[in-house]
Amino acid sequence: MQEILAPWAAWYGKAPLQMEFPDHWDISVHNMRGGRDIGDSGIRKALAEAIGAPRLSEYARGKKSAAILVDDLSRPTPAFRLLPYILEELAAAGIGPDAVKIICALAAHRPMTREDLVKKVGLEMVEELHVINHNAYENIEFLGYSSRGVPIWVNRELTGCEVRIALGMITPRGGMFGGGAKLLIPGACGQQTIMLNHRHVHENFREHLSEVAKMAGLGYIVNPLLNQDLEIMALVAGDTDAAFEHGCELGRGMYATDIPDSFDIGIFNAFPKDTELCQAGLAMTPLSDTKKDPFNDNSTIVMCSASPEGLGWHSVLGPGTALRGKASKPARRTILYSPGVNKWDVISLMGEAIIFCKTWPEVLAELEKHHGPGSSVAVFPAGALQRASDADW
């Protein structure tokens, strides 16, 4: 048997996903282009060379308070690594730690526990700083209507601070990039705003996010780009729009993955967005950025998600919600490998047509029913961070 290893269970362990395939199958592993960790010097350089804005210590000078938005464990952003540098910049501007709030921009996800917060921002931050879970139903301020008629409700703790910073990450999201203003909307907005914003996801989505960021006074971002080992391979800081756009330019190259012209079996790993089943569809991100159709009539998709938190929670797109609707039948044979859930979780989110497996031997047995000697297998080990290279568009 051939063994392939892939990263697995972000935030919950370091043991890799071990996949075995018959020796007579042709296995190819398709990694992102990636980049090396930029280290302390690279982080400091990025903060000093802010894009479209003064460096943070100058931007915040004369202000008395700051709020920093961070994402939750459904995203791999290493806030614990970057927050000390941001606090250093704020301190240089005269804003001490007692005047800083860290707001967990949960959007429609579950609240973070103390254990979650220690993982995300670090024990020292949890012990010493004012760290808050965003509540999409309470403690929100109405800012008016966007140009699309969406009522904009934003976290009141954020609007109550003079300096407003988004510490998210730039990552492929299928035809666009996450990051920048997306941590504010939906991250720190009210439930009604979140739901209506999701309905416009394919209609100049980023323009709407930028508009709402301006309404909310979110003027600064610090956004890393992560490699497959979740190291910081690039960092952008500065104006919410200008720095984000530069980060996207970097991401088009660094996240780029060569897509084969064809394969019989595609293995798509949801790492590092594999904490819960609700995020498992992001495993397919490499193919959502390409016009290639590498499948044949007998191809099989295998989506992998560790899902240590189980099904997960999403109050807008989770099972039974208005925007989720009824699961449609997949276009081709699809296997879900997810040890952290049961069949009812899978049915509630993906429907009954998905072939659910809790162990890798089950996956292999199912594949061998349909694929014989010489079958080609393409493995995308960190699918939620990968995008098709521009040559494949």
Salt bridges, closest charged atoms under 4 A:
ASP37 OD2 - ARG81 NH1 2.66
ASP40 OD2 - ARG44 NE 3.34
GLU49 OE1 - LYS45 NZ 3.05
GLU58 OE2 - ARG61 NH2 3.14
ASP71 OD1 - LYS120 NZ 2.76
ASP72 OD2 - HIS109 ND1 2.82
GLU88 OE2 - ARG44 NH1 2.53
GLU89 OE2 - ARG55 NH2 2.48
ASP116 OD2 - ARG110 NH1 2.76
GLU127 OE2 - ARG114 NH2 2.81
GLU157 OE1 - LYS101 NZ 2.47
GLU203 OE1 - HIS200 ND1 2.99
ASP241 OD2 - LYS214 NZ 2.55
GLU249 OE1 - HIS246 ND1 3.97
ASP261 OD1 - LYS292 NZ 2.86
ASP289 OD2 - ARG387 NE 3.65
GLU309 OE2 - ARG110 NH2 2.94
GLU366 OE1 - LYS369 NZ 3.13
GLU366 OE2 - HIS370 NE2 3.32
ASP390 OD1 - ARG387 NH1 3.27
ASP392 OD1 - LYS292 NZ 2.95
